[in-house]
Amino acid sequence: MRNQNKARSPSKYLSGFGNHFSTEAKEGALPRDQNSPQKPLFGLYAEQLSGSAFTVPRAQNLSSWLYRLRPSVMHGPFAPLRELTQTTFFNPKHLDPNQMRWNSYPEDAESASVSATDFVTSIRTLAGTGPALSAVREQRGLHIHLYCFGTLMVDRFFMNADSDFLFVPEQGALEVRTELGSLDVSPGEICVIPRGMKFQINPFETDGLSCRGYIAENFGQPFRLPELGPIGANGLAHSRHFLTPVAEYENKAGDFELIAKFGGELWGAKIEHSPFDVVAWHGNYVPYKYDLAKFNTVNTVSFDHLDPSIFTVLTSPSETPGVANVDFVIFPPRWMVAENTFRPPYFHRNCMSEYMGLIRGVYDAKTAGGFVPGGGSLHNFYSAHGPDSESHRKASVSELTPVKLEDTLAFMFESRAPLLVTDFAKKEAFLQRDYLSHWRTFIPGNP
């Protein structure tokens, strides 16, 4: 397999967000001037993969034409994988107004059980906006999952018919193989795989280091770049820094399994060939990755902490302008120069629900040790939150010289909907039961 060759060249990419790309692994495989010729060259089969209804406005219309060795319909019947569903994609059911924080999952990411687990088996649902089937029917909502695995999906392929996946690696680089090509995704980068596309997630290196991270499962509108407004044309994430794979293919027969997520349940079917047999393709319905270090951060150069919306990388809009189904926000290394002000995030009660995770370093509103890489926190709508008492004390007395926050990278999945948690999220050794105690030692004001 590609990822067993440590000396292989890095994957090749096409750049741009939302572009219409054309790529072929064999010259002449891509038809010229039409999508579905009577006889495609090399005996290939033309197949369209749609990411939107045919009749949505042109700016939101998503589809790609694939030219493959075999039609996708060549697989056995699907049968439910109930046991696998029950251990991976839980339906969130506990609505809890309490502020919640979790340790990393699992704390021993290098255990033997993790090393023997592949990506699909490792998935654990933490929270979400409700039952998956309802989210699919309404085409809105968010589920948050964790993963931690150490072995290859050798004979397995995965397809999510319900939603898009946004991957946020925290430990271990990923080799993301898809029908349209491969992406190499390291911690500090993100990857989006669109709904309905077949893929594998494997360790980039088979050196024993487990891969751990977060997934936002977006049931709503596909992610897009946020509007920039007064920021202007050049801030935040730039479209040219998003990378999409070039076409590559394999002609491989075998006894394989195709796992499909459909209506919140997992289904398995036998497939006798690799679905990564697309020789050429063109379109704008594509997987892509983005290096978060290329995010052009903006911030205040006068006073007061600006709203976290200035750190939005991608957004899945709702039907209400300016209100997100899901926002993906980061808190990257940056200069803090505001004068005569409290620099960390302010105390807040938000009409949006916020799940935060940490990729590396220390978040500036939390004391080191509680909010850890691989862990997370949840502040549901109108749950009060803000810096803990020790962080507040230090920020209140520190000298306000320019300071650069370095070696830090936190992120947030934000949604307009309340986030329910799963039984898994309430496990004794996982949930930090003392989280609220970090705010109990503030000294009352003395007017």
N, C-alpha and C positions, 0 to 999 in steps of 0.2 A: 504494500500500500504506500501511497505517497509519503505519509508522515513517518514511515519507518526509515526513510532515507534522510539522515540528519544533515547530509551534505547537499541536499537538493537546493536549487535556486528558490528564492522567495517567489510567491505568486505574483503574477502580473495583473495590472489594473487599468481600468478606464476611469477618468476623473469627472466629477460633476454630480450635483444633486438634481434629480428629476429629469435628467437628460434622456433623449432617445438615442440609445447606443446600437451599434452594429458590430458584430464580431464573429469570426469563423476560425475554427481550429484546422480546417482543411480548405485551401483556396478553392473557390467556386461553389462551396456548399451553401452559401447564402444566396437565395434567389435575388435577381435584380429586377426592380420595378414592379414586383407583385409579391403577395404573401403566400399564395397557395397555388403553385403551378400544377398542371396536370400530372407531370412526372418530375418531381424534384431530382436533382442530380444525385448520383451515387446511391439511388434507391432509398433515400431518406424519406421520412414522414413529416409533413408539416402539421404543427399543432399549436393552437393559441392558448395561452394562459392568461386569464383575465383577472385583474385586481379590482375592477369596478364594473358597474353596470355599463352596457354599451352606450347608453344615452346620457351619462353624466356630462357636465360641461367639459370642453376640451382640456382645460387647465387641470382638471382632476381625473381625467380618463387614464386608466392604467392598464396596460396589457403588453405582452411580449409574444412574439412568434418564435417557436422552437423547431429546429430541424434535426430530427433524432433518428437513431438506428431502428427503434421500435416504438410503436404507439404506447402511451402511458397506460392504456387500458389492458395491457398484457400482464395481468396478475390474477391470482386466485381470489375466491370470495373472502370478504372480511368477516371475522368472528370476534365477538367481544373479548377483551382481555381484562376481565373484572378484577382479578387479583392485582395486576399491575396498576390499574387505575386507582385502586384503593390505597396503594402505598405511595402514589406519586401526586396525581392531580386531585387534591381534596377540594371539596366545595366549602368555602368559608361560611361559617354559620353563627359566630359569636359577635354580636355588636356590643362594643365595649367603649365607654367614653374615657377610660383611664389612659393616661400616658403610658406607653409600653416601650421597653427596650430589651434587646436580645443579645446574647453572646454570639460569637461566631459559630457557624454550623458547618461541619461538626468541629468541636474545639480541637480534636486530634485529627487534623486533615490528612495525616500521613499514616493512618492506621491500615492494617492489612485489608479490612473490609472495604475501605475506600479504594485502595489500589486495585481491587478486583471488581469494582463497579463501573459500569459504563454510564454515559450521559443520561440516557432515558431512565434507567433504574434509579439514578441518584436524585431525580427531581423531587422537591418537597414544596408544596404550596403553603405559603405563610399567611397571606391575606388577600382580600379581593372585595369587589363591590357587590358580590352576591353569587348565586348559583351560576355555573358556567352556561348551562342551557339557556337561562334567561338572558345572559349577556349576549349569547350568539343570536338569539331571536331578535333582541332589540338593537344589536350591532352597536353597543356602547358598553363601557365599563373597563375595568382593569383587574387583573390578577397578578400577584407578586409571588415568584417562586425563587427558591435557592437550589443550587446544584453543587455537588462535590464528587468528583470521579477521578479514576486513574487509569482506565483501560479503554481500548478501542471499541467502537461499534462495528466490529468486523463484518458481521453478517446481517446487520440491521440498518434500515433506513427509516427516517421519520418524516411525517408530513402533518402539519397543523391546519386543518380545514376551518378552524374556528376563528383564528386571529393571527396577528403579527407577533413575532417574538423580538424583543430588544434585549440583547445580551450585554451585561456589564461584568467582565472578568475582574476578579480581585486577586487571584493567585493562579499562575500557570497559563501559558499561552495556548490558544486554541487553533486547531486546524478545522475550519468550517468548510465542508464540501457541499456543494449544491448542484442542482441540475445545470446552472448557468456558469459554473466555475468555482474556484476555491478562494477563500479569504484566510489570511493569517492574522489572528486577532490576539493581541497581548494585553495584559492589564494596563490601564490607561487609555485603551481604545474601546470602542463599542461596536456592535454589529447588529444589523436588523435583517431578519429573514421574513419575507412577506408571506402572508396567508396562502396556503395551498401548494407551496414549493417544497419539494423533497430535499432532504439534507442529512448529513451526518455531522456530529460534533465529536472531535477526537483531540487527545493531547497533541500539541504540536511536536513535542519531543517525548519519546518513550524512555525517559531517564528516571522514572520513579516519582517525579514531582506531581502531586495531584493538582487538578484544575478545580477552582472554586470561584463562585460568583453569584450574580443576581440575574433574574429575568423579569422584565415587565411584559406581560401578555396583554396586548392592546386589542380590545374587541371593537373599538370605534373606528373613526376615520383614520386612514394611514397617516403616519408621522409626516410632518412637513417642517420646513424652516419657519420660525416665528416671523411675524412682521417686524420691521425695524423702526418704523415711525421716525421720531426725531433723532434717533441714534444715527441714521443715515445708512449709506450703502455698505460700509466696510467693517461693521462691528459684529461681535458674536461669532457664530460658525459661518464660514464662507463655503459656498456651494462647491468650489473647485477642490476642496480638501476631502470631499466624500469620494470613496473609491469603490468601484464595482468590478467584479472579476471579468477576465476575458474568457472566451469559450475554450473548453478543454473537454475531452470525452474519454471514456473507457468502454471497450467492448468485452464485457465480462459476464460469463454464465456461471450459475451456481445455485445453491439451495439457500436463498435469502428470505428475509422477513421484512415486509413493509408495515410499519406501525403508523396508524392514522389517529389523530385526535379529532373527534367528530362529536359535537354536542356535549363536550365535557368528558366524554368517555374515550378510552383507548380501544382500538380495534386492530387486529392483526390479519395479514394476508400473506400467503406465499407468493414469492416473485422469483422467477428463474433467471433474472439478469439484473445487472446494475442499472438503476434508473439514471445514472450519470452518463448517459449516452447521447447527449445533445452536442452535435458537431458544430452547429452554428445557431445564432439567435440574433434577433433585433427587437428593441422595444424599450419601455420605461418602467416595466414591472420587474424589479431586480433586487437582489440582496446587495447590501452595501456595508462599509465600515467607515469609521471616523476616528481620528486621533485627537483625543481631548486636549492634548498639549497645543493644538493649533487654534483653539478657541481664543478669540480676541476679546479679552475681558474688558469691560467698561465699569467704572466705579466713580464715586464722588471725589472731587478734588477740592471740596470746600468743607461742608459740615453735614452731619447726619448720615446714618446708614441707609443706603437705598434698598428698595424692595428686591427680593430674590429673583423676581422676573427678569432682571438684567442678566441673569446667568442661564437663561433658557437655551438649550441646544436644539431640541426638537419638541414639537407640539402636535397632539392629536386634538383638533378642535371639536367642539360640540356645536349644536345648532344655535347656541347663543353666542354672538360675537364677543370675543375676549375671554370667554369662559372655557377652560380646557376639559376635555374628557380625560386626557393624560398630558402632563408636561414632564419632560425630562430635563432636569436642572443640575448644574454642577457648581461646586465651590472649589475652584482650582487655585494654584499658586498665584499670588497677586500682591500688588503694593497697597498698603493702607496708609493714607496720608491725611485723612480728614482731621480738621482742627477743632478744638473746643467741643468735643463730642464723645459719646460712648461708641466705640468702634465695632465691637462684635454685634451679632444679630440682636435686635431688641426683643423685649418681652412681647408676646403676641398671642392673640386668639384669632384664628383664621377661619373663614367660611369654606376653605378648601381643606382636604385631608392630605397629610404629608407623611410619606415613608422615606426615611433617610438611611443611606448606607455609606460605608467608608471603604475606599479602595486602598489608601495608604496614609500614613502620618496621623496627625491629630487635628480634629475639627476645632476651630478657634472659639467656639462657644461651649466646649466641653473639656473637662479635666481629663488628662490622659489616663487610660485604664478602664473606663466604663464604656465609652463608645469606641469599639475596636474594629479594625479591618475584618471584614467578613461578617460583622454583626449589623445591627440596624435598630431603628426606633420608629415608632408610629405615634403621631399626634393627629387624632381624628378631628373633624371640623369642630371648632370652638373649644377644643381642649387646650388649655393655657400651656405655653411652653416658652423657653428662652434659655439664656445662659445659666449654668449651675452656679451655686453661690461662690465657689472658689474662682471660677472664671470671671464672674462679675466683680469680685473684690480686686483681682489683679488689673482688670481693664479700667476700673474706676480710679486707680491711683497711678497707673503707668504714665511715663512721660510720653507726650504725643509727638514724638519724632517720626519721620517716615520709617515704616517697617515693612519688610517684604515677608509675606507668609510663604514659606517654602516647604517642599517635601510634604505636601498635603493634597488630598483629592477626595472630596466627599461628593455625594450626589443625592438627588431627591426625585422620587416619583410623586407627583402631585395630581390630585383628581378632585373634581367638584363633588364626587359622591362619597358617602361614608365607606370606610374600609372595614369589613368584618374579618375576624381572624379564625384560624382553624384550630382544631384540637392540638395539632402539632406545634402551633405557635405558643400554646400554653403549657408545654412540657416543663417539668420542674427545673431541670438543670439548664434549660435553654433560656427561659424568660427571666429577666433580672427583677426579682420581686422587690428590691429596694430602690427602684429607679426614682420614685417620688421623694425619697429621703434626701436626694441631692439638692432639693429646693427648700428644705425645712429649716435651714440655719440662717436665713436672712434676718438681719436686725431691723425691727420696725423703724420707720421714719420718726423724726422728732420735731414736728412743726412748732 
